[in-house]
Amino acid sequence: MGSFTYRLFQDVTLEELKAKTEANLALYEPSSKGAQVKVTGVQGDGCSAILMGFMLHEDEILRPVAFQFGGIWMDVRYQDGDAWVLSLMEGTEQHTNHSVNPWAYETRVQYNQEHIDYRINRVCELWPRQGEVLRPYLLPWRVPTKKLGRTCFIPRKGKAYNTDKHGYGDANQIHDFIRHFGIHEQSPKIEISRNV
């Protein structure tokens, strides 16, 4: 299924994102990896985003752009159809990581509701424009239940919102999540690459 990342920048226009990204890419020699980077910039609601494919060097090369803006930014990663995860940063400071499906990568998940609530609250607090609208998407895809004195986890049913296309347990839910940032098929887009 592949992987991709939306890197969202709070309070950054598409024009600012394009200029900063091209300036950073221009620092690379013409035959280097930096010259090969081509990403799509998208304008959202109070934010802009870079859509990156699964080229290992894209993240490495474009991370300084996020650091230079110094504001709140978020990576939302689709991971091979198994899950989507996010990292919330401010400049170089990491505020939280969150996975909706940690069971995809670990057989024995250390489930702690207080930690989950903390991470969800951090996302909603630091991205107040969308804030509470994001909360239902961040719920874990499994729900703890007691059976015969033991805790087991059953799949969460339904969708974050009835109008969504994808429900819990479907990694394509990332598209419904991202739509709340004003990013969709009709959003203004621009290709960004090394400006020679």
C-alpha positions as a Markdown table, in Angstrom:
| # | Residue | x | y | z |
|---|---|---|---|---|
| 1 | Met | 0.0 | 0.0 | 0.0 |
| 2 | Gly | 2.9 | 2.4 | 0.6 |
| 3 | Ser | 3.5 | 5.2 | 2.9 |
| 4 | Phe | 3.1 | 9.0 | 2.7 |
| 5 | Thr | 3.3 | 12.0 | 5.1 |
| 6 | Tyr | 1.4 | 15.2 | 5.4 |
| 7 | Arg | 3.6 | 17.8 | 7.1 |
| 8 | Leu | 1.3 | 20.6 | 8.2 |
| 9 | Phe | 2.4 | 24.0 | 9.3 |
| 10 | Gln | 0.1 | 26.1 | 11.5 |
| 11 | Asp | -0.3 | 29.8 | 10.4 |
| 12 | Val | 1.9 | 29.4 | 7.3 |
| 13 | Thr | 0.7 | 30.3 | 3.9 |
| 14 | Leu | 1.3 | 28.2 | 0.8 |
| 15 | Glu | 3.5 | 31.0 | -0.7 |
| 16 | Glu | 5.6 | 31.2 | 2.5 |
| 17 | Leu | 6.0 | 27.4 | 2.5 |
| 18 | Lys | 7.0 | 27.3 | -1.2 |
| 19 | Ala | 9.6 | 30.1 | -0.8 |
| 20 | Lys | 11.1 | 28.6 | 2.3 |
| 21 | Thr | 11.2 | 25.0 | 0.9 |
| 22 | Glu | 12.7 | 26.2 | -2.4 |
| 23 | Ala | 15.4 | 28.2 | -0.6 |
| 24 | Asn | 16.4 | 25.1 | 1.4 |
| 25 | Leu | 16.4 | 22.9 | -1.7 |
| 26 | Ala | 18.6 | 25.5 | -3.5 |
| 27 | Leu | 21.4 | 24.8 | -0.9 |
| 28 | Tyr | 21.9 | 21.3 | -2.4 |
| 29 | Glu | 24.3 | 20.6 | -5.3 |
| 30 | Pro | 22.5 | 19.9 | -8.6 |
| 31 | Ser | 23.5 | 16.3 | -8.5 |
| 32 | Ser | 22.5 | 15.7 | -4.9 |
| 33 | Lys | 19.5 | 14.1 | -3.3 |
| 34 | Gly | 18.1 | 17.6 | -2.6 |
| 35 | Ala | 17.8 | 18.3 | -6.3 |
| 36 | Gln | 15.6 | 15.2 | -6.7 |
| 37 | Val | 13.0 | 16.3 | -4.1 |
| 38 | Lys | 9.7 | 17.2 | -5.6 |
| 39 | Val | 6.7 | 17.6 | -3.2 |
| 40 | Thr | 3.2 | 19.0 | -3.4 |
| 41 | Gly | 2.3 | 22.0 | -1.3 |
| 42 | Val | -1.3 | 22.4 | -0.3 |
| 43 | Gln | -3.2 | 25.3 | 1.2 |
| 44 | Gly | -5.4 | 24.5 | 4.1 |
| 45 | Asp | -7.5 | 26.4 | 6.7 |
| 46 | Gly | -5.1 | 28.4 | 8.7 |
| 47 | Cys | -2.2 | 26.1 | 7.6 |
| 48 | Ser | -0.4 | 24.8 | 4.7 |
| 49 | Ala | 1.1 | 21.3 | 4.1 |
| 50 | Ile | 3.7 | 19.4 | 2.2 |
| 51 | Leu | 2.6 | 16.0 | 0.9 |
| 52 | Met | 5.6 | 13.7 | 0.9 |
| 53 | Gly | 5.9 | 10.2 | -0.6 |
| 54 | Phe | 8.0 | 7.5 | 0.8 |
| 55 | Met | 11.4 | 8.7 | -0.2 |
| 56 | Leu | 13.7 | 8.3 | 2.8 |
| 57 | His | 15.6 | 11.5 | 2.1 |
| 58 | Glu | 12.6 | 13.8 | 1.7 |
| 59 | Asp | 12.0 | 13.9 | 5.4 |
| 60 | Glu | 15.7 | 14.4 | 6.2 |
| 61 | Ile | 16.0 | 17.2 | 3.6 |
| 62 | Leu | 12.8 | 19.0 | 4.4 |
| 63 | Arg | 12.9 | 18.8 | 8.2 |
| 64 | Pro | 15.0 | 22.0 | 8.5 |
| 65 | Val | 12.1 | 23.9 | 6.8 |
| 66 | Ala | 9.9 | 23.0 | 9.8 |
| 67 | Phe | 12.6 | 24.0 | 12.3 |
| 68 | Gln | 13.1 | 27.3 | 10.5 |
| 69 | Phe | 9.5 | 28.4 | 10.8 |
| 70 | Gly | 9.7 | 27.8 | 14.5 |
| 71 | Gly | 5.9 | 27.4 | 14.9 |
| 72 | Ile | 3.6 | 24.5 | 15.5 |
| 73 | Trp | 3.8 | 21.8 | 12.9 |
| 74 | Met | 2.6 | 18.2 | 12.6 |
| 75 | Asp | 3.6 | 15.1 | 10.6 |
| 76 | Val | 0.6 | 12.8 | 9.9 |
| 77 | Arg | 1.9 | 9.6 | 8.4 |
| 78 | Tyr | 0.1 | 6.8 | 6.6 |
| 79 | Gln | 1.9 | 3.5 | 7.2 |
| 80 | Asp | 1.4 | 0.7 | 4.7 |
| 81 | Gly | -2.4 | 0.5 | 5.3 |
| 82 | Asp | -1.9 | -0.6 | 8.9 |
| 83 | Ala | -2.3 | 2.7 | 10.7 |
| 84 | Trp | -1.7 | 6.4 | 10.7 |
| 85 | Val | 0.3 | 8.2 | 13.3 |
| 86 | Leu | 1.2 | 11.8 | 14.1 |
| 87 | Ser | 4.0 | 13.8 | 15.6 |
| 88 | Leu | 3.3 | 17.3 | 16.9 |
| 89 | Met | 6.2 | 19.7 | 17.1 |
| 90 | Glu | 7.0 | 23.3 | 17.8 |
| 91 | Gly | 10.1 | 24.3 | 16.0 |
| 92 | Thr | 12.6 | 21.7 | 17.1 |
| 93 | Glu | 10.7 | 20.7 | 20.3 |
| 94 | Gln | 8.6 | 17.6 | 20.2 |
| 95 | His | 5.3 | 17.9 | 22.1 |
| 96 | Thr | 3.8 | 14.4 | 21.4 |
| 97 | Asn | 3.5 | 11.3 | 19.2 |
| 98 | His | 0.3 | 9.5 | 18.8 |
| 99 | Ser | -0.7 | 6.3 | 17.1 |
| 100 | Val | -4.3 | 5.2 | 16.5 |
| 101 | Asn | -3.2 | 1.6 | 16.1 |
| 102 | Pro | -0.2 | 0.6 | 18.1 |
| 103 | Trp | -1.3 | -3.0 | 17.8 |
| 104 | Ala | -0.1 | -3.0 | 14.2 |
| 105 | Tyr | 3.5 | -3.0 | 15.3 |
| 106 | Glu | 3.5 | -4.4 | 18.9 |
| 107 | Thr | 1.9 | -7.6 | 20.1 |
| 108 | Arg | 1.9 | -6.5 | 23.7 |
| 109 | Val | 0.8 | -2.9 | 23.8 |
| 110 | Gln | 1.2 | -1.0 | 27.1 |
| 111 | Tyr | -2.3 | 0.6 | 27.2 |
| 112 | Asn | -2.5 | 3.5 | 29.5 |
| 113 | Gln | -5.7 | 5.7 | 29.2 |
| 114 | Glu | -4.1 | 8.6 | 31.0 |
| 115 | His | -1.3 | 8.7 | 28.5 |
| 116 | Ile | -3.7 | 8.5 | 25.6 |
| 117 | Asp | -5.8 | 11.3 | 27.0 |
| 118 | Tyr | -2.8 | 13.4 | 27.5 |
| 119 | Arg | -1.6 | 13.0 | 23.9 |
| 120 | Ile | -5.0 | 13.7 | 22.5 |
| 121 | Asn | -5.4 | 16.8 | 24.7 |
| 122 | Arg | -2.0 | 18.1 | 23.5 |
| 123 | Val | -3.0 | 17.8 | 19.9 |
| 124 | Cys | -6.3 | 19.6 | 20.5 |
| 125 | Glu | -4.7 | 22.3 | 22.6 |
| 126 | Leu | -1.8 | 23.1 | 20.3 |
| 127 | Trp | -3.9 | 23.1 | 17.2 |
| 128 | Pro | -6.9 | 25.1 | 18.5 |
| 129 | Arg | -8.4 | 26.1 | 15.1 |
| 130 | Gln | -9.5 | 22.5 | 14.6 |
| 131 | Gly | -9.1 | 21.5 | 18.2 |
| 132 | Glu | -12.0 | 19.5 | 19.5 |
| 133 | Val | -13.0 | 18.4 | 16.0 |
| 134 | Leu | -9.9 | 16.3 | 15.8 |
| 135 | Arg | -10.5 | 14.4 | 19.1 |
| 136 | Pro | -12.7 | 11.6 | 17.8 |
| 137 | Tyr | -10.1 | 10.7 | 15.1 |
| 138 | Leu | -7.4 | 10.2 | 17.8 |
| 139 | Leu | -9.3 | 7.5 | 19.7 |
| 140 | Pro | -7.5 | 4.1 | 19.7 |
| 141 | Trp | -8.8 | 1.6 | 17.2 |
| 142 | Arg | -9.4 | -0.9 | 20.0 |
| 143 | Val | -11.4 | -0.6 | 23.2 |
| 144 | Pro | -10.3 | -2.3 | 26.4 |
| 145 | Thr | -12.9 | -4.6 | 27.9 |
| 146 | Lys | -12.9 | -7.0 | 30.8 |
| 147 | Lys | -13.6 | -10.7 | 30.1 |
| 148 | Leu | -13.2 | -13.3 | 32.8 |
| 149 | Gly | -11.1 | -10.9 | 34.9 |
| 150 | Arg | -8.7 | -10.2 | 32.0 |
| 151 | Thr | -8.4 | -7.1 | 29.9 |
| 152 | Cys | -8.8 | -7.7 | 26.2 |
| 153 | Phe | -9.1 | -5.3 | 23.3 |
| 154 | Ile | -12.0 | -5.3 | 20.8 |
| 155 | Pro | -12.1 | -3.3 | 17.6 |
| 156 | Arg | -13.7 | 0.1 | 17.9 |
| 157 | Lys | -16.9 | 0.3 | 15.8 |
| 158 | Gly | -18.1 | 3.2 | 13.6 |
| 159 | Lys | -16.5 | 6.4 | 12.3 |
| 160 | Ala | -15.3 | 9.6 | 14.0 |
| 161 | Tyr | -18.2 | 11.4 | 12.2 |
| 162 | Asn | -21.1 | 9.9 | 10.3 |
| 163 | Thr | -20.1 | 12.0 | 7.2 |
| 164 | Asp | -16.7 | 10.4 | 7.0 |
| 165 | Lys | -15.8 | 7.9 | 4.3 |
| 166 | His | -13.6 | 5.7 | 6.5 |
| 167 | Gly | -14.1 | 4.2 | 9.9 |
| 168 | Tyr | -11.9 | 3.1 | 12.8 |
| 169 | Gly | -9.6 | 0.3 | 11.8 |
| 170 | Asp | -9.1 | 1.7 | 8.3 |
| 171 | Ala | -5.9 | 3.6 | 7.7 |
| 172 | Asn | -7.6 | 5.6 | 5.0 |
| 173 | Gln | -9.3 | 7.4 | 7.9 |
| 174 | Ile | -6.2 | 9.7 | 7.6 |
| 175 | His | -8.0 | 11.4 | 4.6 |
| 176 | Asp | -11.1 | 12.2 | 6.7 |
| 177 | Phe | -8.7 | 13.6 | 9.5 |
| 178 | Ile | -6.8 | 15.8 | 7.1 |
| 179 | Arg | -10.0 | 17.1 | 5.5 |
| 180 | His | -10.7 | 18.9 | 8.8 |
| 181 | Phe | -7.6 | 21.1 | 8.1 |
| 182 | Gly | -9.2 | 22.3 | 4.9 |
| 183 | Ile | -7.0 | 20.0 | 2.8 |
| 184 | His | -8.9 | 18.1 | 0.1 |
| 185 | Glu | -9.0 | 17.5 | -3.6 |
| 186 | Gln | -10.0 | 21.0 | -4.5 |
| 187 | Ser | -7.5 | 22.8 | -2.2 |
| 188 | Pro | -5.0 | 25.1 | -3.9 |
| 189 | Lys | -1.9 | 23.0 | -4.7 |
| 190 | Ile | 1.6 | 23.7 | -6.1 |
| 191 | Glu | 4.5 | 21.6 | -7.0 |
| 192 | Ile | 7.7 | 22.5 | -5.0 |
| 193 | Ser | 11.2 | 21.5 | -6.1 |
| 194 | Arg | 14.7 | 22.9 | -6.4 |
| 195 | Asn | 14.4 | 26.2 | -8.1 |
| 196 | Val | 17.4 | 26.4 | -10.5 |
